[in-house]
């Protein structure tokens, strides 16, 4: 592990190559009983952030790798046999996928929020529904309890916000129940489903 830590701190290697090799070395050491995959992915993003490549977001590089899991695991095997070329190539293509697909995902999600703002144009600016909009990206399926917990509102305000968003066509209620109703933003879910479709493993 000491050698890996020293390697991670070097600044004389191209970032993607360094990240690929550090990740492969960590997965080869496999130091923990559980959680090595998650830690290995976190290492990738921590190194990219430390290098300045990522500043305000997380690129889905691991998703790019797992688009072709057979190639990825084969590259790890090659690394353990002394050939770092395949894992660097895998990380390079995964980085390109992350950069292009991640940017499109952000744009598509932003477009959904812009459309929601248009739908709410007639709603007064201090209405409860407006405060929910920023949370729909991370919570496209939502209920009153989540708003109470997340925004610190009371039950009446939370339900008022959901009703306003539903009447405007931003949200759709999907349970048909009188109590414990669940609402969703269909557009955001469709964007996320389309993105997930790109990531299905080969």
ZARO-696421 format. One record per residue (C-alpha): residue number from 1; x, y, z negated. Coordinates in pm, whole numbers, plus 50000, padded with zeros to 5 digits. Layout:
% residues N
+-----+-------+-------+-------+
| pos |    c1 |    c2 |    c3 |
+-----+-------+-------+-------+
| NUM |     X |     Y |     Z |
...
+-----+-------+-------+-------+
END
This chain:
% residues 202
+-----+-------+-------+-------+
| pos |    c1 |    c2 |    c3 |
+-----+-------+-------+-------+
|   1 | 50000 | 50000 | 50000 |
|   2 | 50289 | 50237 | 49930 |
|   3 | 50406 | 50204 | 50292 |
|   4 | 50052 | 50276 | 50415 |
|   5 | 50026 | 50587 | 50197 |
|   6 | 50358 | 50712 | 50332 |
|   7 | 50244 | 50647 | 50689 |
|   8 | 49916 | 50833 | 50635 |
|   9 | 50110 | 51140 | 50520 |
|  10 | 50330 | 51161 | 50831 |
|  11 | 50273 | 51447 | 51076 |
|  12 | 50496 | 51337 | 51365 |
|  13 | 50251 | 51093 | 51528 |
|  14 | 49952 | 51172 | 51751 |
|  15 | 49646 | 51181 | 51527 |
|  16 | 49437 | 50912 | 51701 |
|  17 | 49731 | 50672 | 51714 |
|  18 | 49811 | 50736 | 51349 |
|  19 | 49450 | 50685 | 51244 |
|  20 | 49422 | 50364 | 51447 |
|  21 | 49740 | 50216 | 51301 |
|  22 | 49655 | 50321 | 50944 |
|  23 | 49307 | 50171 | 50976 |
|  24 | 49444 | 49845 | 51119 |
|  25 | 49711 | 49828 | 50847 |
|  26 | 49450 | 49882 | 50576 |
|  27 | 49224 | 49613 | 50722 |
|  28 | 49523 | 49379 | 50740 |
|  29 | 49617 | 49440 | 50375 |
|  30 | 49250 | 49396 | 50278 |
|  31 | 49321 | 49508 | 49921 |
|  32 | 48975 | 49484 | 49766 |
|  33 | 48738 | 49198 | 49692 |
|  34 | 48453 | 49396 | 49847 |
|  35 | 48412 | 49723 | 50037 |
|  36 | 48719 | 49706 | 50260 |
|  37 | 48519 | 49789 | 50573 |
|  38 | 48354 | 50094 | 50416 |
|  39 | 48684 | 50211 | 50269 |
|  40 | 48860 | 50158 | 50601 |
|  41 | 48599 | 50371 | 50778 |
|  42 | 48623 | 50640 | 50508 |
|  43 | 49002 | 50642 | 50557 |
|  44 | 48952 | 50718 | 50926 |
|  45 | 48734 | 51021 | 50857 |
|  46 | 48953 | 51145 | 50570 |
|  47 | 49259 | 51137 | 50796 |
|  48 | 49078 | 51317 | 51078 |
|  49 | 48962 | 51584 | 50837 |
|  50 | 49309 | 51621 | 50682 |
|  51 | 49464 | 51663 | 51026 |
|  52 | 49220 | 51941 | 51114 |
|  53 | 49061 | 51744 | 51400 |
|  54 | 48729 | 51745 | 51214 |
|  55 | 48625 | 52058 | 51027 |
|  56 | 48255 | 52055 | 50955 |
|  57 | 48113 | 51722 | 51065 |
|  58 | 48182 | 51349 | 51079 |
|  59 | 48240 | 51190 | 51418 |
|  60 | 48080 | 50844 | 51462 |
|  61 | 48409 | 50672 | 51552 |
|  62 | 48319 | 50351 | 51368 |
|  63 | 47998 | 50336 | 51571 |
|  64 | 48208 | 50365 | 51887 |
|  65 | 48431 | 50079 | 51771 |
|  66 | 48136 | 49854 | 51695 |
|  67 | 47980 | 49908 | 52035 |
|  68 | 48223 | 49638 | 52143 |
|  69 | 48296 | 49450 | 51822 |
|  70 | 48465 | 49164 | 52007 |
|  71 | 48722 | 49403 | 52153 |
|  72 | 48773 | 49569 | 51815 |
|  73 | 48835 | 49245 | 51625 |
|  74 | 49061 | 49119 | 51903 |
|  75 | 49260 | 49443 | 51876 |
|  76 | 49297 | 49391 | 51501 |
|  77 | 49429 | 49041 | 51573 |
|  78 | 49678 | 49182 | 51824 |
|  79 | 49795 | 49435 | 51565 |
|  80 | 49859 | 49158 | 51314 |
|  81 | 50065 | 48986 | 51583 |
|  82 | 50277 | 49299 | 51628 |
|  83 | 50103 | 49476 | 51918 |
|  84 | 49951 | 49812 | 51821 |
|  85 | 49853 | 49905 | 52178 |
|  86 | 49503 | 49749 | 52183 |
|  87 | 49390 | 49904 | 51853 |
|  88 | 49512 | 50246 | 51964 |
|  89 | 49325 | 50200 | 52293 |
|  90 | 49010 | 50097 | 52103 |
|  91 | 49029 | 50403 | 51882 |
|  92 | 49091 | 50628 | 52181 |
|  93 | 48779 | 50509 | 52363 |
|  94 | 48577 | 50516 | 52037 |
|  95 | 48691 | 50875 | 51976 |
|  96 | 48581 | 50980 | 52323 |
|  97 | 48245 | 50812 | 52267 |
|  98 | 48211 | 50985 | 51929 |
|  99 | 48294 | 51326 | 52073 |
| 100 | 48048 | 51306 | 52362 |
| 101 | 47763 | 51115 | 52201 |
| 102 | 47796 | 51297 | 51870 |
| 103 | 47776 | 51637 | 52037 |
| 104 | 47469 | 51530 | 52236 |
| 105 | 47306 | 51391 | 51922 |
| 106 | 47357 | 51722 | 51740 |
| 107 | 47217 | 51915 | 52037 |
| 108 | 46913 | 51686 | 52066 |
| 109 | 46836 | 51711 | 51694 |
| 110 | 46877 | 52089 | 51700 |
| 111 | 46634 | 52105 | 51992 |
| 112 | 46375 | 51919 | 51783 |
| 113 | 46407 | 52173 | 51501 |
| 114 | 46386 | 52461 | 51751 |
| 115 | 46065 | 52310 | 51888 |
| 116 | 45927 | 52277 | 51535 |
| 117 | 45998 | 52646 | 51476 |
| 118 | 45801 | 52728 | 51789 |
| 119 | 45508 | 52521 | 51665 |
| 120 | 45518 | 52710 | 51334 |
| 121 | 45535 | 53052 | 51496 |
| 122 | 45189 | 53153 | 51369 |
| 123 | 45265 | 53048 | 51011 |
| 124 | 45363 | 53331 | 50777 |
| 125 | 45733 | 53339 | 50691 |
| 126 | 45685 | 53272 | 50319 |
| 127 | 45466 | 52964 | 50380 |
| 128 | 45573 | 52640 | 50214 |
| 129 | 45612 | 52456 | 50544 |
| 130 | 45917 | 52660 | 50646 |
| 131 | 46129 | 52538 | 50357 |
| 132 | 46084 | 52177 | 50469 |
| 133 | 46224 | 52222 | 50821 |
| 134 | 46598 | 52205 | 50732 |
| 135 | 46540 | 51872 | 50557 |
| 136 | 46370 | 51692 | 50846 |
| 137 | 46698 | 51595 | 51017 |
| 138 | 46811 | 51393 | 50717 |
| 139 | 46456 | 51289 | 50620 |
| 140 | 46241 | 51247 | 50932 |
| 141 | 46009 | 51026 | 50725 |
| 142 | 45889 | 51220 | 50425 |
| 143 | 45632 | 51233 | 50149 |
| 144 | 45527 | 51471 | 49872 |
| 145 | 45740 | 51295 | 49611 |
| 146 | 46056 | 51348 | 49813 |
| 147 | 45980 | 51719 | 49848 |
| 148 | 45917 | 51750 | 49475 |
| 149 | 46248 | 51576 | 49398 |
| 150 | 46453 | 51742 | 49671 |
| 151 | 46314 | 52097 | 49668 |
| 152 | 46197 | 52123 | 49309 |
| 153 | 45845 | 52218 | 49412 |
| 154 | 45529 | 52118 | 49233 |
| 155 | 45285 | 51865 | 49378 |
| 156 | 45044 | 52128 | 49511 |
| 157 | 45316 | 52317 | 49700 |
| 158 | 45464 | 51996 | 49839 |
| 159 | 45128 | 51881 | 49974 |
| 160 | 45052 | 52227 | 50112 |
| 161 | 45380 | 52220 | 50305 |
| 162 | 45303 | 51877 | 50449 |
| 163 | 44953 | 51986 | 50547 |
| 164 | 45086 | 52297 | 50721 |
| 165 | 45343 | 52095 | 50917 |
| 166 | 45080 | 51837 | 51011 |
| 167 | 44829 | 52096 | 51133 |
| 168 | 45100 | 52260 | 51344 |
| 169 | 45190 | 51927 | 51506 |
| 170 | 45540 | 51911 | 51355 |
| 171 | 45464 | 51604 | 51143 |
| 172 | 45224 | 51313 | 51183 |
| 173 | 45068 | 51124 | 50892 |
| 174 | 45116 | 50751 | 50953 |
| 175 | 44958 | 50564 | 50662 |
| 176 | 44592 | 50666 | 50691 |
| 177 | 44572 | 50658 | 50310 |
| 178 | 44417 | 50917 | 50082 |
| 179 | 44704 | 50893 | 49834 |
| 180 | 45077 | 50823 | 49870 |
| 181 | 45067 | 50940 | 50230 |
| 182 | 45381 | 50927 | 50443 |
| 183 | 45458 | 51171 | 50723 |
| 184 | 45710 | 51153 | 51003 |
| 185 | 45868 | 51370 | 51268 |
| 186 | 45824 | 51159 | 51580 |
| 187 | 46065 | 51363 | 51792 |
| 188 | 46357 | 51326 | 51551 |
| 189 | 46290 | 50954 | 51515 |
| 190 | 46288 | 50914 | 51893 |
| 191 | 46623 | 51095 | 51919 |
| 192 | 46773 | 50871 | 51650 |
| 193 | 46627 | 50558 | 51811 |
| 194 | 46777 | 50656 | 52147 |
| 195 | 47115 | 50712 | 51982 |
| 196 | 47095 | 50378 | 51801 |
| 197 | 47015 | 50210 | 52133 |
| 198 | 47354 | 50330 | 52261 |
| 199 | 47524 | 50167 | 51963 |
| 200 | 47383 | 49819 | 51995 |
| 201 | 47664 | 49571 | 51969 |
| 202 | 47774 | 49377 | 52269 |
+-----+-------+-------+-------+
END
